[in-house]
Amino acid sequence: MPYLNIVTNQTVSDEAGLLKAASQTVSKAAGKPETYVMVAVEAQANMMMSGSDAPAAFLDYRALGLPNDRSAFSDVLCSLITEQLGIAGDRIYISMTDSERQNWGWNHSTF
């Protein structure tokens, strides 16, 4: 049920590697089995942050429940993007959404 969408204005040379690293990172940091994690990447997006088109990323994280320590979770996700894409933490925004079970569909039903 955790979902992470990574949008960046950068070219991602190894999308499969980024997806795998992100899936493992989210699983560990959120304390959820990786079998429930979904990750998507949108590279080369038209994106500007702080009036600049320098390397940037927007992460949209949604799940049924958020980690208690959201600051530590933000640190883990920023570190992932910095390590994988070379984007500095001050050029990354993260949106975290706690979804209600009845609003999350899966396998022909909801949670």
C-alpha positions as CSV (number, residue, x, y, z in Angstrom):
1,M,0.0,0.0,0.0
2,P,2.9,2.5,0.3
3,Y,3.2,4.4,-3.0
4,L,6.1,6.6,-3.9
5,N,6.1,8.7,-7.1
6,I,9.4,10.4,-7.9
7,V,9.3,13.3,-10.3
8,T,12.5,14.9,-11.4
9,N,13.8,17.2,-14.1
10,Q,16.9,15.0,-14.4
11,T,17.7,12.2,-16.8
12,V,17.7,8.9,-14.9
13,S,20.3,6.6,-16.5
14,D,19.3,3.5,-14.5
15,E,15.6,3.7,-13.8
16,A,15.4,0.0,-12.8
17,G,18.2,0.5,-10.3
18,L,16.4,3.6,-8.9
19,L,13.1,1.8,-8.7
20,K,14.6,-1.1,-6.8
21,A,16.6,1.1,-4.4
22,A,13.5,3.2,-3.7
23,S,11.3,0.1,-3.2
24,Q,13.7,-1.4,-0.7
25,T,14.2,2.0,1.1
26,V,10.4,2.6,1.4
27,S,9.8,-0.9,2.7
28,K,12.5,-0.6,5.3
29,A,11.7,3.0,6.4
30,A,8.0,2.5,6.5
31,G,8.2,-0.9,8.1
32,K,6.0,-2.5,5.4
33,P,6.7,-5.7,3.4
34,E,8.2,-4.8,0.0
35,T,5.4,-6.9,-1.6
36,Y,3.0,-4.0,-0.9
37,V,5.3,-1.2,-2.1
38,M,4.8,0.5,-5.4
39,V,7.2,3.0,-6.8
40,A,7.1,5.1,-10.0
41,V,9.6,7.5,-11.6
42,E,8.9,10.4,-14.0
43,A,12.1,11.7,-15.4
44,Q,12.9,14.8,-17.5
45,A,9.8,16.6,-16.2
46,N,9.5,20.3,-16.9
47,M,10.2,21.5,-13.4
48,M,11.4,24.7,-11.7
49,M,12.1,25.3,-8.1
50,S,13.1,28.6,-6.5
51,G,13.1,30.2,-9.9
52,S,15.7,27.8,-11.2
53,D,15.7,24.7,-13.4
54,A,18.7,23.2,-11.6
55,P,18.3,19.5,-10.6
56,A,15.2,19.1,-8.4
57,A,12.8,16.4,-7.4
58,F,9.3,16.1,-6.0
59,L,8.3,13.0,-4.1
60,D,4.7,12.1,-3.5
61,Y,4.4,9.4,-0.8
62,R,1.0,7.9,0.1
63,A,0.2,5.1,2.5
64,L,-2.2,3.8,5.0
65,G,-0.6,5.4,8.0
66,L,2.6,7.4,8.0
67,P,5.8,6.8,10.0
68,N,5.8,8.3,13.4
69,D,9.0,10.2,12.9
70,R,8.3,12.0,9.6
71,S,11.5,14.0,9.9
72,A,13.6,10.8,9.9
73,F,11.5,9.5,7.0
74,S,12.1,12.7,5.1
75,D,15.8,12.3,5.7
76,V,15.8,8.7,4.4
77,L,14.0,9.7,1.2
78,C,16.2,12.8,0.6
79,S,19.3,10.7,1.1
80,L,18.0,8.1,-1.4
81,I,17.5,10.9,-4.0
82,T,20.8,12.5,-3.3
83,E,22.6,9.2,-3.6
84,Q,20.8,8.0,-6.7
85,L,20.4,11.2,-8.6
86,G,22.9,13.7,-7.1
87,I,20.1,16.1,-6.1
88,A,20.7,18.2,-3.0
89,G,18.2,18.0,-0.2
90,D,17.3,21.6,-0.5
91,R,16.1,20.9,-4.0
92,I,13.7,18.1,-2.9
93,Y,10.1,18.5,-1.8
94,I,8.2,15.6,-0.3
95,S,4.5,15.3,0.1
96,M,3.3,12.7,2.6
97,T,-0.4,11.7,2.6
98,D,-2.0,9.3,5.1
99,S,-4.8,7.7,3.1
100,E,-8.0,6.2,4.7
101,R,-8.4,2.5,4.2
102,Q,-11.8,2.9,2.4
103,N,-10.2,5.2,-0.1
104,W,-7.4,2.8,-1.1
105,G,-8.4,0.1,-3.6
106,W,-6.6,-3.1,-4.3
107,N,-7.5,-6.5,-5.8
108,H,-11.1,-5.6,-6.7
109,S,-11.8,-4.2,-3.2
110,T,-10.5,-1.7,-0.6
111,F,-8.4,-2.1,2.5
